[in-house]
Amino acid sequence: MKNRALIAGVVLGAVMLPVAAYTQVVTGTLLGGVIGGPVGAAVGATIGAVNVVALSDYVATHPHPVYVYNSDVVAGAELPNGVVYYRVPPEYVAPAYYAVVNNHTVLVDPATRRIIQVVK
């Protein structure tokens, strides 16, 4: 009986992994679309595919200077000139950039200087 419950749990977990990834991409697409229209939706879909847990771990082990920003660090906020963007390593996602703002890692669209997602 215990084996059946364990097997059912493993199968359910394996089935839910693609759903979780899809949800993250859809969320990124919707957020990007709201912030930047069709181009934002495309960027949002790419950003939504970022493994944010792995990226948080990466940033924690590769520290960068923190930019102090005098406004709320939220998706859609436009960062001023002077913020340095770093490329997300290709093993995490195809072209994406991040910055460290007020001790938060944020994914950024460097063309518009807008925060796409607050990672941590």
MMTF fields as JSON, N, C-alpha, C and O atoms, coordinates in Angstrom:
{
  "mmtfVersion": "1.0.0",
  "mmtfProducer": "UNKNOWN",
  "numBonds": 479,
  "numAtoms": 480,
  "numGroups": 120,
  "numChains": 1,
  "numModels": 1,
  "chainsPerModel": [1],
  "groupsPerChain": [120],
  "chainIdList": ["A"],
  "bondAtomList": [4, 2, 8, 6, 12, 10, 16, 14, 20, 18, 24, 22, 28, 26, 32, 30, 36, 34, 40, 38, 44, 42, 48, 46, 52, 50, 56, 54, 60, 58, 64, 62, 68, 66, 72, 70, 76, 74, 80, 78, 84, 82, 88, 86, 92, 90, 96, 94, 100, 98, 104, 102, 108, 106, 112, 110, 116, 114, 120, 118, 124, 122, 128, 126, 132, 130, 136, 134, 140, 138, 144, 142, 148, 146, 152, 150, 156, 154, 160, 158, 164, 162, 168, 166, 172, 170, 176, 174, 180, 178, 184, 182, 188, 186, 192, 190, 196, 194, 200, 198, 204, 202, 208, 206, 212, 210, 216, 214, 220, 218, 224, 222, 228, 226, 232, 230, 236, 234, 240, 238, 244, 242, 248, 246, 252, 250, 256, 254, 260, 258, 264, 262, 268, 266, 272, 270, 276, 274, 280, 278, 284, 282, 288, 286, 292, 290, 296, 294, 300, 298, 304, 302, 308, 306, 312, 310, 316, 314, 320, 318, 324, 322, 328, 326, 332, 330, 336, 334, 340, 338, 344, 342, 348, 346, 352, 350, 356, 354, 360, 358, 364, 362, 368, 366, 372, 370, 376, 374, 380, 378, 384, 382, 388, 386, 392, 390, 396, 394, 400, 398, 404, 402, 408, 406, 412, 410, 416, 414, 420, 418, 424, 422, 428, 426, 432, 430, 436, 434, 440, 438, 444, 442, 448, 446, 452, 450, 456, 454, 460, 458, 464, 462, 468, 466, 472, 470, 476, 474],
  "bondOrderList": [1, 1, 1, 1, 1, 1, 1, 1, 1, 1, 1, 1, 1, 1, 1, 1, 1, 1, 1, 1, 1, 1, 1, 1, 1, 1, 1, 1, 1, 1, 1, 1, 1, 1, 1, 1, 1, 1, 1, 1, 1, 1, 1, 1, 1, 1, 1, 1, 1, 1, 1, 1, 1, 1, 1, 1, 1, 1, 1, 1, 1, 1, 1, 1, 1, 1, 1, 1, 1, 1, 1, 1, 1, 1, 1, 1, 1, 1, 1, 1, 1, 1, 1, 1, 1, 1, 1, 1, 1, 1, 1, 1, 1, 1, 1, 1, 1, 1, 1, 1, 1, 1, 1, 1, 1, 1, 1, 1, 1, 1, 1, 1, 1, 1, 1, 1, 1, 1, 1],
  "groupList": [{"groupName": "MET", "atomNameList": ["N", "CA", "C", "O"], "elementList": ["N", "C", "C", "O"], "formalChargeList": [0, 0, 0, 0], "bondAtomList": [1, 0, 2, 1, 3, 2], "bondOrderList": [1, 1, 2], "singleLetterCode": "M", "chemCompType": "L-PEPTIDE LINKING"}, {"groupName": "LYS", "atomNameList": ["N", "CA", "C", "O"], "elementList": ["N", "C", "C", "O"], "formalChargeList": [0, 0, 0, 0], "bondAtomList": [1, 0, 2, 1, 3, 2], "bondOrderList": [1, 1, 2], "singleLetterCode": "K", "chemCompType": "L-PEPTIDE LINKING"}, {"groupName": "ASN", "atomNameList": ["N", "CA", "C", "O"], "elementList": ["N", "C", "C", "O"], "formalChargeList": [0, 0, 0, 0], "bondAtomList": [1, 0, 2, 1, 3, 2], "bondOrderList": [1, 1, 2], "singleLetterCode": "N", "chemCompType": "L-PEPTIDE LINKING"}, {"groupName": "ARG", "atomNameList": ["N", "CA", "C", "O"], "elementList": ["N", "C", "C", "O"], "formalChargeList": [0, 0, 0, 0], "bondAtomList": [1, 0, 2, 1, 3, 2], "bondOrderList": [1, 1, 2], "singleLetterCode": "R", "chemCompType": "L-PEPTIDE LINKING"}, {"groupName": "ALA", "atomNameList": ["N", "CA", "C", "O"], "elementList": ["N", "C", "C", "O"], "formalChargeList": [0, 0, 0, 0], "bondAtomList": [1, 0, 2, 1, 3, 2], "bondOrderList": [1, 1, 2], "singleLetterCode": "A", "chemCompType": "L-PEPTIDE LINKING"}, {"groupName": "LEU", "atomNameList": ["N", "CA", "C", "O"], "elementList": ["N", "C", "C", "O"], "formalChargeList": [0, 0, 0, 0], "bondAtomList": [1, 0, 2, 1, 3, 2], "bondOrderList": [1, 1, 2], "singleLetterCode": "L", "chemCompType": "L-PEPTIDE LINKING"}, {"groupName": "ILE", "atomNameList": ["N", "CA", "C", "O"], "elementList": ["N", "C", "C", "O"], "formalChargeList": [0, 0, 0, 0], "bondAtomList": [1, 0, 2, 1, 3, 2], "bondOrderList": [1, 1, 2], "singleLetterCode": "I", "chemCompType": "L-PEPTIDE LINKING"}, {"groupName": "GLY", "atomNameList": ["N", "CA", "C", "O"], "elementList": ["N", "C", "C", "O"], "formalChargeList": [0, 0, 0, 0], "bondAtomList": [1, 0, 2, 1, 3, 2], "bondOrderList": [1, 1, 2], "singleLetterCode": "G", "chemCompType": "PEPTIDE LINKING"}, {"groupName": "VAL", "atomNameList": ["N", "CA", "C", "O"], "elementList": ["N", "C", "C", "O"], "formalChargeList": [0, 0, 0, 0], "bondAtomList": [1, 0, 2, 1, 3, 2], "bondOrderList": [1, 1, 2], "singleLetterCode": "V", "chemCompType": "L-PEPTIDE LINKING"}, {"groupName": "PRO", "atomNameList": ["N", "CA", "C", "O"], "elementList": ["N", "C", "C", "O"], "formalChargeList": [0, 0, 0, 0], "bondAtomList": [1, 0, 2, 1, 3, 2], "bondOrderList": [1, 1, 2], "singleLetterCode": "P", "chemCompType": "L-PEPTIDE LINKING"}, {"groupName": "TYR", "atomNameList": ["N", "CA", "C", "O"], "elementList": ["N", "C", "C", "O"], "formalChargeList": [0, 0, 0, 0], "bondAtomList": [1, 0, 2, 1, 3, 2], "bondOrderList": [1, 1, 2], "singleLetterCode": "Y", "chemCompType": "L-PEPTIDE LINKING"}, {"groupName": "THR", "atomNameList": ["N", "CA", "C", "O"], "elementList": ["N", "C", "C", "O"], "formalChargeList": [0, 0, 0, 0], "bondAtomList": [1, 0, 2, 1, 3, 2], "bondOrderList": [1, 1, 2], "singleLetterCode": "T", "chemCompType": "L-PEPTIDE LINKING"}, {"groupName": "GLN", "atomNameList": ["N", "CA", "C", "O"], "elementList": ["N", "C", "C", "O"], "formalChargeList": [0, 0, 0, 0], "bondAtomList": [1, 0, 2, 1, 3, 2], "bondOrderList": [1, 1, 2], "singleLetterCode": "Q", "chemCompType": "L-PEPTIDE LINKING"}, {"groupName": "SER", "atomNameList": ["N", "CA", "C", "O"], "elementList": ["N", "C", "C", "O"], "formalChargeList": [0, 0, 0, 0], "bondAtomList": [1, 0, 2, 1, 3, 2], "bondOrderList": [1, 1, 2], "singleLetterCode": "S", "chemCompType": "L-PEPTIDE LINKING"}, {"groupName": "ASP", "atomNameList": ["N", "CA", "C", "O"], "elementList": ["N", "C", "C", "O"], "formalChargeList": [0, 0, 0, 0], "bondAtomList": [1, 0, 2, 1, 3, 2], "bondOrderList": [1, 1, 2], "singleLetterCode": "D", "chemCompType": "L-PEPTIDE LINKING"}, {"groupName": "HIS", "atomNameList": ["N", "CA", "C", "O"], "elementList": ["N", "C", "C", "O"], "formalChargeList": [0, 0, 0, 0], "bondAtomList": [1, 0, 2, 1, 3, 2], "bondOrderList": [1, 1, 2], "singleLetterCode": "H", "chemCompType": "L-PEPTIDE LINKING"}, {"groupName": "GLU", "atomNameList": ["N", "CA", "C", "O"], "elementList": ["N", "C", "C", "O"], "formalChargeList": [0, 0, 0, 0], "bondAtomList": [1, 0, 2, 1, 3, 2], "bondOrderList": [1, 1, 2], "singleLetterCode": "E", "chemCompType": "L-PEPTIDE LINKING"}],
  "groupTypeList": [0, 1, 2, 3, 4, 5, 6, 4, 7, 8, 8, 5, 7, 4, 8, 0, 5, 9, 8, 4, 4, 10, 11, 12, 8, 8, 11, 7, 11, 5, 5, 7, 7, 8, 6, 7, 7, 9, 8, 7, 4, 4, 8, 7, 4, 11, 6, 7, 4, 8, 2, 8, 8, 4, 5, 13, 14, 10, 8, 4, 11, 15, 9, 15, 9, 8, 10, 8, 10, 2, 13, 14, 8, 8, 4, 7, 4, 16, 5, 9, 2, 7, 8, 8, 10, 10, 3, 8, 9, 9, 16, 10, 8, 4, 9, 4, 10, 10, 4, 8, 8, 2, 2, 15, 11, 8, 5, 8, 14, 9, 4, 11, 3, 3, 6, 6, 12, 8, 8, 1],
  "groupIdList": [1, 2, 3, 4, 5, 6, 7, 8, 9, 10, 11, 12, 13, 14, 15, 16, 17, 18, 19, 20, 21, 22, 23, 24, 25, 26, 27, 28, 29, 30, 31, 32, 33, 34, 35, 36, 37, 38, 39, 40, 41, 42, 43, 44, 45, 46, 47, 48, 49, 50, 51, 52, 53, 54, 55, 56, 57, 58, 59, 60, 61, 62, 63, 64, 65, 66, 67, 68, 69, 70, 71, 72, 73, 74, 75, 76, 77, 78, 79, 80, 81, 82, 83, 84, 85, 86, 87, 88, 89, 90, 91, 92, 93, 94, 95, 96, 97, 98, 99, 100, 101, 102, 103, 104, 105, 106, 107, 108, 109, 110, 111, 112, 113, 114, 115, 116, 117, 118, 119, 120],
  "secStructList": [7, 2, 2, 2, 2, 2, 2, 2, 2, 2, 2, 2, 2, 2, 2, 2, 2, 2, 2, 2, 2, 2, 2, 2, 2, 2, 2, 2, 2, 2, 2, 2, 2, 2, 2, 2, 2, 2, 2, 2, 2, 2, 2, 2, 2, 2, 2, 2, 6, 1, 7, 2, 2, 2, 2, 2, 2, 2, 2, 2, 2, 1, 7, 7, 7, 7, 5, 7, 7, 1, 1, 7, 7, 7, 6, 6, 7, 5, 7, 7, 6, 6, 7, 7, 7, 3, 3, 7, 7, 6, 6, 6, 7, 1, 1, 7, 3, 3, 3, 3, 3, 6, 6, 3, 3, 3, 3, 3, 3, 6, 6, 6, 6, 3, 3, 3, 3, 3, 7, 7],
  "xCoordList": [0.814, 0.0, 0.86, 0.584, 1.913, 2.8, 3.49, 3.693, 3.85, 4.517, 3.611, 4.074, 2.316, 1.38, 1.282, 1.266, 1.219, 1.139, 2.416, 2.372, 3.545, 4.83, 4.921, 5.333, 4.54, 4.584, 3.635, 3.986, 2.441, 1.476, 2.038, 1.874, 2.694, 3.291, 4.396, 4.491, 5.237, 6.336, 5.784, 6.254, 4.793, 4.196, 3.532, 3.703, 2.786, 2.131, 3.164, 2.979, 4.236, 5.301, 5.942, 6.223, 6.178, 6.792, 5.862, 6.316, 4.569, 3.596, 3.505, 3.304, 3.648, 3.485, 4.688, 4.536, 5.868, 7.044, 6.836, 7.091, 6.38, 6.15, 5.073, 5.156, 4.058, 2.999, 3.571, 3.219, 4.443, 5.059, 5.912, 5.87, 6.688, 7.528, 6.658, 6.947, 5.583, 4.677, 4.038, 3.932, 3.618, 3.013, 3.968, 3.558, 5.25, 6.236, 6.409, 6.523, 6.432, 6.57, 5.328, 5.445, 4.135, 2.9, 2.854, 2.474, 3.233, 3.258, 4.205, 3.87, 5.385, 6.338, 5.797, 5.994, 5.109, 4.538, 3.459, 3.43, 2.572, 1.499, 2.046, 1.621, 2.987, 3.581, 4.292, 4.145, 5.057, 5.758, 4.795, 5.046, 3.681, 2.688, 2.039, 1.786, 1.763, 1.152, 2.126, 1.736, 3.392, 4.385, 4.799, 4.901, 5.039, 5.632, 4.963, 5.592, 3.712, 3.024, 3.605, 4.182, 3.461, 3.919, 5.402, 5.782, 6.234, 7.665, 7.893, 8.701, 7.184, 7.285, 6.831, 7.387, 5.82, 5.345, 6.429, 6.627, 7.133, 8.212, 9.336, 9.851, 9.714, 10.756, 10.278, 11.043, 9.018, 8.461, 8.466, 8.713, 8.195, 8.229, 9.636, 9.821, 10.635, 12.024, 12.393, 12.989, 12.042, 12.379, 11.631, 12.174, 10.385, 9.611, 10.259, 10.009, 11.1, 11.759, 12.996, 13.596, 13.385, 14.554, 14.261, 13.197, 15.181, 15.057, 15.474, 16.663, 14.491, 14.8, 15.515, 16.308, 15.248, 15.949, 17.423, 18.291, 17.706, 19.095, 19.788, 20.961, 19.069, 19.667, 19.98, 21.029, 19.104, 19.372, 20.629, 21.453, 20.777, 21.977, 23.219, 24.263, 23.098, 24.227, 24.653, 25.84, 23.688, 24.001, 24.624, 25.522, 24.154, 24.705, 26.181, 26.947, 26.572, 27.972, 28.819, 30.032, 28.21, 28.926, 28.481, 27.768, 28.892, 28.38, 28.825, 29.919, 27.937, 28.193, 27.858, 27.141, 28.369, 28.005, 26.489, 25.829, 25.966, 24.535, 24.272, 24.942, 23.285, 22.87, 21.774, 20.824, 21.9, 20.896, 19.893, 20.247, 18.641, 17.548, 16.558, 16.171, 16.143, 15.297, 13.805, 12.998, 13.423, 12.006, 11.78, 12.717, 10.519, 10.202, 10.818, 10.82, 11.335, 11.906, 10.777, 10.538, 10.082, 8.933, 8.994, 9.619, 8.334, 8.262, 7.619, 6.6, 8.229, 7.724, 8.433, 8.336, 9.149, 9.875, 11.029, 11.71, 11.236, 12.33, 13.544, 13.475, 14.644, 15.876, 16.585, 16.519, 17.252, 17.967, 19.237, 19.684, 19.796, 21.093, 22.123, 22.003, 23.111, 24.173, 24.086, 25.058, 22.927, 22.804, 23.538, 23.348, 24.364, 25.124, 24.329, 23.87, 24.169, 23.455, 24.464, 25.508, 24.14, 24.999, 24.213, 23.01, 24.904, 24.233, 23.976, 24.861, 22.756, 22.437, 23.19, 23.116, 23.91, 24.652, 23.728, 22.582, 24.223, 23.377, 22.758, 21.725, 23.367, 22.764, 21.455, 20.717, 21.152, 19.908, 18.811, 17.642, 19.167, 18.173, 18.91, 20.046, 18.256, 18.793, 18.683, 17.967, 19.356, 19.699, 18.751, 17.584, 19.283, 18.567, 19.625, 20.789, 19.2, 20.129, 19.549, 18.334, 20.454, 20.027, 20.886, 21.965, 20.379, 21.112, 20.806, 19.845, 21.624, 21.386, 21.015, 21.835, 19.756, 19.208, 18.617, 17.732, 19.101, 18.63, 18.642, 17.706, 19.701, 19.875, 18.863, 18.659, 18.228, 17.325, 17.953, 18.485, 17.887, 18.276, 17.05, 15.975, 17.209, 16.089, 16.49, 17.621, 15.555, 15.753, 15.35, 14.326, 16.16, 15.989, 15.987, 16.709, 15.171, 15.24, 16.171, 15.769, 17.409, 18.359, 17.957, 18.399, 17.131, 16.712, 15.802, 15.862, 14.964, 14.023, 14.397, 13.818, 15.371, 15.813, 14.708, 14.758, 13.725, 12.612, 12.89, 13.475, 12.447, 12.537, 11.449, 10.273, 11.85, 10.913, 10.378, 9.186, 11.306, 10.915, 11.872, 13.079, 11.342, 12.162, 12.379, 11.425, 13.638, 13.952, 13.977, 13.407, 14.637, 14.691, 14.839, 14.905],
  "yCoordList": [-1.193, 0.0, 1.26, 2.213, 1.251, 2.41, 2.623, 3.761, 1.534, 1.659, 2.331, 3.149, 1.99, 2.61, 4.119, 4.899, 4.519, 5.943, 6.66, 7.774, 6.012, 6.6, 6.728, 7.766, 5.676, 5.707, 6.779, 7.526, 6.853, 7.877, 9.276, 10.151, 9.493, 10.802, 11.158, 12.302, 10.181, 10.414, 10.721, 11.643, 9.958, 10.188, 11.561, 12.296, 11.909, 13.213, 14.34, 15.337, 14.191, 15.199, 15.349, 16.466, 14.232, 14.279, 14.953, 15.681, 14.711, 15.334, 16.833, 17.601, 17.264, 18.674, 19.539, 20.755, 18.968, 19.778, 20.578, 21.782, 19.957, 20.771, 21.826, 22.913, 21.516, 22.493, 23.698, 24.833, 23.478, 24.588, 25.438, 26.666, 24.803, 25.555, 26.352, 27.515, 25.73, 26.416, 27.622, 28.694, 27.448, 28.538, 29.702, 30.857, 29.413, 30.483, 31.237, 32.463, 30.518, 31.171, 32.001, 33.131, 31.46, 32.206, 33.454, 34.524, 33.332, 34.49, 35.558, 36.743, 35.139, 36.089, 36.748, 37.945, 35.971, 36.522, 37.543, 38.626, 37.206, 38.132, 39.397, 40.499, 39.246, 40.414, 41.278, 42.501, 40.655, 41.405, 42.119, 43.252, 41.449, 42.059, 43.264, 44.256, 43.2, 44.332, 45.492, 46.643, 45.199, 46.261, 46.861, 48.081, 46.013, 46.537, 46.145, 46.248, 45.698, 45.325, 44.059, 43.244, 43.878, 42.636, 42.341, 41.193, 43.367, 43.145, 42.721, 41.832, 43.352, 42.98, 41.551, 40.855, 41.104, 39.723, 38.744, 37.716, 39.057, 38.183, 38.15, 37.083, 39.317, 39.376, 38.671, 37.945, 38.878, 38.236, 36.725, 36.037, 36.205, 34.75, 34.223, 33.176, 34.944, 34.541, 34.631, 33.708, 35.735, 35.927, 34.922, 34.433, 34.612, 33.648, 32.285, 31.491, 32.01, 30.707, 30.634, 29.566, 31.736, 31.732, 30.9, 31.034, 30.062, 29.319, 30.273, 30.424, 30.919, 31.986, 31.487, 32.22, 30.26, 29.712, 29.527, 29.915, 28.94, 28.734, 30.076, 30.231, 31.05, 32.368, 33.038, 33.668, 32.918, 33.48, 32.872, 33.577, 31.561, 30.883, 31.381, 31.607, 31.55, 32.032, 33.426, 33.679, 34.326, 35.706, 35.724, 36.522, 34.854, 34.797, 34.392, 34.806, 33.583, 33.139, 33.997, 33.802, 34.935, 35.851, 37.278, 37.891, 37.809, 39.124, 40.262, 40.253, 41.225, 42.441, 43.642, 43.507, 44.804, 46.006, 46.236, 45.958, 46.743, 47.01, 48.454, 49.376, 48.637, 49.971, 50.419, 49.676, 51.613, 52.139, 52.947, 53.902, 52.535, 53.115, 53.74, 53.103, 54.968, 55.708, 55.479, 56.209, 54.496, 54.18, 52.711, 51.978, 52.285, 50.878, 49.997, 50.342, 48.865, 47.893, 46.933, 45.944, 47.242, 46.454, 46.268, 47.051, 45.217, 44.993, 46.199, 46.714, 46.637, 47.782, 49.08, 50.037, 49.132, 50.359, 50.564, 49.614, 51.809, 52.136, 52.554, 53.481, 51.867, 52.182, 53.344, 53.47, 54.185, 55.317, 54.853, 53.717, 55.76, 55.481, 55.249, 55.802, 54.453, 54.218, 52.879, 52.439, 52.213, 50.88, 49.899, 49.911, 49.066, 48.094, 46.803, 46.271, 46.299, 45.053, 43.941, 44.162, 42.757, 41.59, 40.542, 40.373, 39.853, 38.825, 37.591, 37.119, 37.078, 35.81, 34.72, 34.675, 33.847, 32.791, 31.961, 31.698, 31.553, 30.854, 29.557, 29.124, 28.935, 27.699, 27.956, 27.01, 29.204, 29.537, 29.936, 29.628, 30.615, 31.058, 31.721, 32.171, 31.778, 32.542, 34.015, 34.362, 34.876, 36.228, 36.896, 37.158, 37.153, 37.887, 38.616, 38.218, 39.678, 40.489, 40.733, 40.774, 40.892, 41.181, 42.286, 42.595, 42.871, 43.882, 43.634, 42.943, 44.199, 44.116, 45.527, 46.444, 45.676, 46.981, 46.903, 46.087, 47.743, 47.753, 46.346, 45.955, 45.602, 44.23, 43.239, 42.171, 43.576, 42.665, 42.345, 43.229, 41.091, 40.73, 40.939, 40.418, 41.702, 41.969, 41.627, 41.879, 41.054, 40.83, 42.106, 42.708, 42.522, 43.834, 43.714, 42.896, 44.534, 44.698, 45.882, 47.026, 45.634, 46.744, 47.785, 48.931, 47.406, 48.362, 49.442, 50.6, 49.064, 50.025, 50.412, 51.34, 49.7, 49.891, 49.564, 50.021, 48.791, 48.419, 47.091, 46.167, 47.037, 45.79, 44.862, 45.224, 43.668, 42.659, 41.817, 41.521, 41.432, 40.572, 40.793, 40.923, 40.837, 40.884, 39.437, 38.728, 38.998, 37.602, 37.341, 36.355, 38.222, 38.03, 39.361, 39.426],
  "zCoordList": [0.0, 0.0, 0.0, -0.728, 0.831, 0.887, -0.457, -0.88, -1.126, -2.426, -3.45, -4.245, -3.437, -4.382, -4.144, -5.096, -2.9, -2.575, -3.0, -3.522, -2.769, -3.166, -4.675, -5.192, -5.379, -6.853, -7.382, -8.294, -6.812, -7.242, -7.02, -7.871, -5.894, -5.609, -6.586, -7.03, -6.926, -7.873, -9.258, -9.925, -9.691, -11.014, -11.061, -12.033, -10.034, -9.997, -10.016, -10.714, -9.262, -9.261, -10.627, -11.061, -11.313, -12.65, -13.654, -14.536, -13.517, -14.422, -14.165, -15.106, -12.924, -12.573, -12.942, -13.062, -13.126, -13.48, -14.76, -14.761, -15.861, -17.06, -16.86, -17.432, -16.05, -15.783, -15.055, -15.378, -14.082, -13.345, -14.269, -14.192, -15.143, -16.083, -17.038, -17.319, -17.545, -18.454, -17.765, -18.36, -16.525, -15.769, -15.626, -15.738, -15.378, -15.229, -16.543, -16.538, -17.677, -18.986, -19.28, -19.753, -19.006, -19.252, -18.378, -18.853, -17.117, -16.223, -16.754, -16.764, -17.196, -17.767, -19.013, -19.221, -19.854, -21.08, -20.753, -21.338, -19.823, -19.464, -18.836, -19.182, -17.912, -17.264, -18.29, -18.283, -19.166, -20.201, -21.134, -21.543, -21.474, -22.353, -21.725, -22.408, -20.439, -19.738, -19.685, -19.879, -19.422, -19.256, -20.594, -20.717, -21.604, -22.825, -24.121, -25.175, -24.099, -25.322, -25.924, -25.205, -27.251, -27.889, -27.686, -27.458, -27.766, -27.533, -26.092, -25.821, -25.171, -23.762, -23.525, -22.675, -24.272, -24.126, -24.551, -23.903, -25.64, -26.09, -25.07, -24.736, -24.577, -23.552, -22.291, -21.656, -21.925, -20.74, -20.835, -19.844, -22.017, -22.194, -21.984, -21.363, -22.498, -22.299, -20.832, -20.277, -20.209, -18.809, -17.939, -16.949, -18.305, -17.544, -17.51, -16.603, -18.507, -18.57, -17.678, -17.553, -17.063, -16.185, -14.944, -14.339, -14.573, -13.328, -12.219, -11.938, -11.585, -10.637, -9.389, -8.8, -8.98, -7.815, -8.147, -7.365, -9.292, -9.7, -9.922, -9.583, -10.489, -10.701, -9.374, -9.24, -8.398, -7.072, -6.477, -5.894, -6.624, -6.129, -6.866, -6.255, -8.187, -8.986, -8.527, -8.322, -8.367, -7.959, -6.564, -6.295, -5.684, -4.324, -4.331, -3.461, -5.313, -5.375, -6.31, -6.388, -7.015, -7.915, -7.604, -8.4, -6.461, -6.039, -6.963, -7.526, -7.088, -7.868, -6.992, -6.0, -7.348, -6.586, -6.626, -7.627, -5.53, -5.42, -5.829, -5.364, -6.71, -7.086, -6.114, -5.871, -5.566, -4.634, -5.455, -6.146, -5.358, -6.137, -5.17, -4.19, -5.425, -4.478, -4.668, -4.092, -5.452, -5.648, -5.343, -5.025, -5.445, -5.2, -6.278, -7.459, -5.852, -6.785, -7.148, -6.455, -8.255, -8.693, -10.212, -10.927, -10.68, -12.125, -12.795, -12.335, -13.885, -14.634, -14.321, -15.089, -13.201, -12.853, -13.827, -14.213, -14.217, -15.13, -14.313, -13.506, -14.528, -13.808, -14.491, -15.714, -13.734, -14.33, -15.045, -14.888, -15.829, -16.461, -15.365, -14.272, -15.645, -14.684, -13.992, -13.377, -14.08, -13.494, -14.412, -15.628, -13.825, -14.611, -14.701, -13.691, -15.938, -16.179, -16.439, -17.051, -15.969, -16.153, -16.931, -16.732, -17.808, -18.615, -17.761, -17.047, -17.846, -17.186, -17.952, -19.18, -17.252, -17.941, -18.84, -18.477, -20.004, -20.977, -20.454, -20.963, -19.453, -18.943, -18.195, -17.918, -17.865, -17.176, -18.154, -17.924, -19.237, -20.227, -21.387, -21.236, -22.54, -23.661, -23.308, -22.369, -24.015, -23.581, -22.586, -22.88, -21.429, -20.379, -19.557, -19.521, -18.905, -18.118, -16.732, -16.539, -15.777, -14.415, -13.838, -14.343, -12.767, -12.009, -10.54, -10.202, -9.68, -8.245, -7.786, -7.816, -7.361, -7.013, -5.605, -5.344, -4.708, -3.315, -2.706, -2.008, -2.975, -2.477, -3.039, -2.46, -4.159, -4.862, -6.218, -6.89, -6.606, -7.964, -8.836, -8.538, -9.915, -10.813, -12.242, -12.659, -12.983, -14.405, -15.112, -14.787, -16.087, -16.699, -18.218, -18.789, -18.862, -20.312, -20.554, -20.343, -20.993, -21.121, -22.167, -22.094, -23.13, -24.159, -23.571, -23.986, -22.608, -22.024, -20.598, -20.032, -20.009, -18.625, -17.622, -16.48, -18.029, -17.139, -16.435, -17.0, -15.18, -14.431, -14.955, -14.988, -15.362, -15.848, -14.702, -14.626, -13.796, -12.676, -11.514, -11.718, -10.306, -9.098, -8.682, -8.362, -8.686, -8.406, -6.918, -6.451, -6.157, -4.698, -4.022, -2.794]
}
